[in-house]
Amino acid sequence: MIGERKIVLALQKLDKKELKEFLIFVRSPYFNVNKGITLLYDTIFPLLESKKIKESHNDTWLWSVLNPDEKEVDARRLNLLFYNLGLLFDRFIAQKEFSEQTFFQKKLMMEILSKRKLPLERRMLIRTTLEKPAEK
């Protein structure tokens, strides 16, 4: 059953908003160019969102949806798709956390701009925002 796969178990811990955010992430050509992973998540997303993964949602069912012309499940390819979905999930979680760390982002940008010897004006702007306390 697909509900026993580690990545599916991890995805089941997300709320509906995060599942949709991950859907956008998976469909983004910047983060994911593998159409197989997109099709995999597009297939399991409604099941995750509705929390209705059944025993009948097994590898055979999933493979027939992903590859309707192939009779036999290619376990190696299916496992690889789930593995790569897991890697993408790891990047999503990291990106989500990074986007919430604005001070760290600006500090990192200062280091990158300095390392790449980019315009001083840009570095000064970031330095100014780093020194100002956050307004509420």
Protein Blocks (a to p, Z undefined) as FASTA:
>chain_A
ZZlpmklmmmmmpcfklmmmmmmmmmpmkloccfklmmmmmmmmmmmmnopacfklcfkl
mmmmmmmmbmbdcfklmmmmmmmmmmmmmmmmmmmmmmmmmmlmmmmmmmmmmmnopafk
lmmmmmmmmmpccdZZ
